């Protein structure tokens, strides 16, 4: 028994010795500590200025005239170079609408028509003279030192039978119309426009009509006397007082 106990103790001591040996092998000596690394501090860089914030673009005007605050509404859009060309008016003629070259002479039928009209007028005048033995003669005389005639016309039954040229005048009556007419009542009139030689701004327009009776197979002579004694152009600019004095007289006489 003692021998077994000794043997067991020896085995235990051997196991403990082996354990210590293994433990001693497993533990390594600690490594020496590294010296602390000294960090070199870099000099601080100067602070960079921050860029200024960009200005916000102005707000576009509201397209709604109620919210925009403008009675005229929104501004019209700007025209760009791509704006289409203005559409021409439908009344604008096309480039090839009118014929080119010199105008063509009138046809022969047109010239013949004008000749026939002239001949017809002569025949009408001859027939009138033959049918109506009654005649009407019209004389006109214009008086006035400073009055100038711009236009003068004589009418018979609302038709113009005489139109005077520019600067018509003359104190002595002159015959402006003599022709055969139908006997009976007729309306004879004058239309005259005058201006003052001292100041053209003062003008007058006058129309007068007279009823006359042409006897059967007789000649009626009528004489107009147109007078102008106005002093408006002379007195009114200075004295603020002037007068228009216009007169148209008609004398009718039956001649045998």
Secondary structure per residue as TSV (DSSP state, phi and psi in degrees):
chain	resnum	aa	ss	phi	psi
A	1	X	-	360.0	-42.3
A	2	X	H	-64.3	-39.3
A	3	X	H	-63.1	-39.3
A	4	X	H	-67.3	-38.3
A	5	X	H	-67.8	-36.4
A	6	X	H	-66.4	-42.4
A	7	X	H	-62.6	-40.6
A	8	X	H	-65.4	-36.8
A	9	X	H	-69.8	-37.3
A	10	X	H	-64.5	-40.3
A	11	X	H	-63.3	-38.0
A	12	X	H	-67.3	-39.4
A	13	X	H	-65.8	-38.1
A	14	X	H	-64.7	-40.8
A	15	X	H	-65.1	-40.3
A	16	X	H	-66.1	-38.9
A	17	X	H	-64.7	-40.9
A	18	X	H	-64.6	-35.6
A	19	X	H	-67.5	-42.7
A	20	X	H	-65.0	-39.4
A	21	X	H	-62.1	-44.6
A	22	X	H	-64.4	-40.1
A	23	X	H	-65.6	-36.7
A	24	X	H	-67.2	-32.5
A	25	X	H	-71.7	-34.7
A	26	X	H	-71.4	-30.9
A	27	X	-	-83.7	123.7
A	28	X	-	-101.4	148.9
A	29	X	-	-66.2	140.4
A	30	X	-	-64.7	144.5
A	31	X	-	-76.4	147.6
A	32	X	-	-64.7	143.2
A	33	X	-	-69.6	138.0
A	34	X	-	-71.8	143.7
A	35	X	-	-67.0	143.7
A	36	X	-	-63.2	136.6
A	37	X	-	-81.1	123.1
A	38	X	-	-89.4	119.2
A	39	X	-	-83.3	130.5
A	40	X	-	-87.0	122.6
A	41	X	-	-82.8	127.8
A	42	X	-	-81.0	148.3
A	43	X	-	-65.5	139.2
A	44	X	-	-65.4	133.2
A	45	X	-	-76.5	144.0
A	46	X	-	-65.6	144.0
A	47	X	-	-69.7	131.1
A	48	X	-	-78.1	138.9
A	49	X	-	-68.9	135.7
A	50	X	-	-75.7	137.7
A	51	X	-	-64.2	143.8
A	52	X	-	-67.0	142.3
A	53	X	-	-65.7	136.7
A	54	X	-	-65.2	140.6
A	55	X	-	-70.8	138.5
A	56	X	-	-72.7	137.9
A	57	X	-	-62.1	148.5
A	58	X	-	-61.1	143.2
A	59	X	-	-66.4	136.2
A	60	X	-	-67.2	142.3
A	61	X	-	-63.3	147.0
A	62	X	-	-69.0	139.1
A	63	X	S	-73.5	-17.5
A	64	X	S	-85.2	119.6
A	65	X	H	-62.9	-20.4
A	66	X	H	-75.4	-43.8
A	67	X	H	-86.0	-17.1
A	68	X	H	-76.1	-21.6
A	69	X	-	79.1	11.5
A	70	X	-	-116.4	126.3
A	71	X	T	-65.5	-25.0
A	72	X	T	-84.0	-5.8
A	73	X	-	85.4	-169.5
A	74	X	S	-70.2	151.9
A	75	X	-	-68.6	145.8
A	76	X	-	-65.5	150.3
A	77	X	-	-65.6	145.6
A	78	X	-	-70.3	138.9
A	79	X	-	-83.0	135.0
A	80	X	-	-107.2	175.9
A	81	X	T	-68.3	-14.6
A	82	X	T	-91.9	13.1
A	83	X	-	-64.8	131.5
A	84	X	-	-66.3	154.2
A	85	X	-	-63.9	150.3
A	86	X	-	-67.6	132.9
A	87	X	-	-71.7	126.1
A	88	X	-	-67.3	155.5
A	89	X	-	-67.8	146.4
A	90	X	T	-64.4	-16.4
A	91	X	T	-83.0	-10.3
A	92	X	S	-72.7	124.7
A	93	X	-	-68.8	149.1
A	94	X	-	-72.0	157.4
A	95	X	T	-59.1	-33.2
A	96	X	T	-106.0	22.7
A	97	X	S	-76.0	-38.2
A	98	X	S	-97.0	146.1
A	99	X	-	-69.9	148.9
A	100	X	-	-96.5	161.7
A	101	X	S	92.8	-178.4
A	102	X	S	-71.2	146.8
A	103	X	-	-63.5	144.9
A	104	X	-	-75.5	145.3
A	105	X	-	-65.5	150.9
A	106	X	-	-63.2	151.1
A	107	X	-	-66.8	162.7
A	108	X	H	-63.9	-31.8
A	109	X	H	-65.2	-33.5
A	110	X	H	-67.0	-44.0
A	111	X	H	-63.0	-38.5
A	112	X	H	-66.8	-35.7
A	113	X	H	-64.8	-42.0
A	114	X	H	-63.1	-38.6
A	115	X	H	-64.8	-39.8
A	116	X	H	-65.7	-37.3
A	117	X	H	-65.4	-42.6
A	118	X	H	-63.5	-41.7
A	119	X	H	-66.1	-36.6
A	120	X	H	-66.4	-37.9
A	121	X	H	-63.7	-40.0
A	122	X	H	-64.2	-40.3
A	123	X	H	-67.1	-38.4
A	124	X	H	-63.2	-42.1
A	125	X	H	-63.6	-39.5
A	126	X	H	-67.3	-40.5
A	127	X	H	-65.3	-40.2
A	128	X	H	-62.1	-42.0
A	129	X	H	-64.7	-35.8
A	130	X	H	-73.8	-41.8
A	131	X	H	-73.8	-40.7
A	132	X	-	-108.4	118.4
A	133	X	-	-87.1	-11.3
A	134	X	-	-78.1	142.8
A	135	X	E	-132.4	158.4
A	136	X	E	-131.1	128.6
A	137	X	E	-118.5	136.0
A	138	X	E	-123.8	126.4
A	139	X	E	-118.0	148.3
A	140	X	E	-133.8	133.3
A	141	X	E	-132.7	132.7
A	142	X	E	-116.2	131.7
A	143	X	E	-127.2	146.4
A	144	X	-	151.8	122.1
A	145	X	S	-68.2	-44.3
A	146	X	S	-108.1	1.1
A	147	X	E	-84.9	136.9
A	148	X	E	-125.0	135.3
A	149	X	E	-86.9	122.6
A	150	X	E	-89.9	-37.5
A	151	X	E	-153.9	146.5
A	152	X	E	-149.6	129.0
A	153	X	E	-138.5	145.5
A	154	X	E	-113.5	133.1
A	155	X	E	-119.7	148.1
A	156	X	E	-131.6	114.2
A	157	X	T	55.7	45.5
A	158	X	T	67.0	12.6
A	159	X	E	-111.9	137.0
A	160	X	E	-74.9	123.7
A	161	X	E	-110.1	-11.7
A	162	X	E	-157.5	136.0
A	163	X	E	-130.5	121.0
A	164	X	-	-80.9	154.0
A	165	X	-	-78.5	177.2
A	166	X	T	-63.5	150.9
A	167	X	T	58.3	40.5
A	168	X	-	-72.2	136.3
A	169	X	-	-177.3	-166.0
A	170	X	-	119.4	128.3
A	171	X	S	-71.1	-35.6
A	172	X	S	-78.2	133.4
A	173	X	-	-62.4	143.2
A	174	X	E	-131.2	147.7
A	175	X	E	-74.9	126.2
A	176	X	E	-114.2	-13.7
A	177	X	E	-159.2	135.1
A	178	X	E	-154.8	114.9
A	179	X	E	-160.2	160.6
A	180	X	E	-75.4	138.7
A	181	X	-	-137.1	165.8
A	182	X	-	-73.0	141.6
A	183	X	S	-67.7	152.1
A	184	X	E	124.1	-162.2
A	185	X	E	-80.5	139.4
A	186	X	E	-140.8	158.0
A	187	X	E	-111.9	114.5
A	188	X	E	-109.3	134.1
A	189	X	E	-146.7	167.7
A	190	X	E	-133.0	145.8
A	191	X	E	-128.4	119.3
A	192	X	E	-136.0	139.4
A	193	X	E	-121.8	128.1
A	194	X	E	-130.9	156.7
A	195	X	E	-138.2	158.2
A	196	X	E	-88.9	132.6
A	197	X	T	-65.8	-23.0
A	198	X	T	-79.2	-24.8
A	199	X	E	-161.0	110.0
A	200	X	E	-67.9	-14.0
A	201	X	E	-66.9	-21.6
A	202	X	E	-95.8	106.4
A	203	X	E	-126.9	158.4
A	204	X	E	-133.9	147.3
A	205	X	E	-128.9	125.8
A	206	X	E	-139.0	136.8
A	207	X	E	-132.9	127.1
A	208	X	E	-133.9	141.0
A	209	X	E	-131.5	143.8
A	210	X	E	-136.3	137.9
A	211	X	E	-90.6	129.9
A	212	X	E	-129.7	160.0
A	213	X	E	-123.8	122.7
A	214	X	E	-96.1	118.8
A	215	X	-	-70.3	160.8
A	216	X	T	-69.1	130.2
A	217	X	T	57.6	30.8
A	218	X	-	-127.3	166.6
A	219	X	E	-111.2	127.8
A	220	X	E	-106.5	123.5
A	221	X	E	-104.4	125.6
A	222	X	E	-120.0	139.3
A	223	X	E	-130.3	121.0
A	224	X	E	-91.4	136.1
A	225	X	E	-121.3	110.4
A	226	X	E	-105.1	118.1
A	227	X	E	-121.5	146.5
A	228	X	E	-141.5	108.3
A	229	X	-	-114.8	33.7
A	230	X	-	-72.4	148.0
A	231	X	-	-126.5	21.4
A	232	X	I	-61.5	-46.2
A	233	X	I	-66.6	-23.1
A	234	X	I	-95.3	-39.7
A	235	X	I	-94.8	-38.4
A	236	X	I	-67.4	-42.0
A	237	X	H	-59.2	-31.2
A	238	X	H	-96.3	-48.6
A	239	X	H	-97.6	-3.9
A	240	X	S	56.6	34.2
A	241	X	-	-153.4	124.7
A	242	X	-	-156.9	177.7
A	243	X	-	-149.1	138.1
A	244	X	-	-94.5	127.9
A	245	X	-	-127.7	95.8
A	246	X	E	-117.6	138.1
A	247	X	E	-141.8	139.4
A	248	X	E	-129.6	117.8
A	249	X	E	-114.6	144.2
A	250	X	E	-131.0	127.2
A	251	X	E	-116.7	128.0
A	252	X	E	-116.9	139.4
A	253	X	E	-147.6	132.2
A	254	X	E	-86.5	130.3
A	255	X	E	-109.0	143.5
A	256	X	-	-75.7	360.0
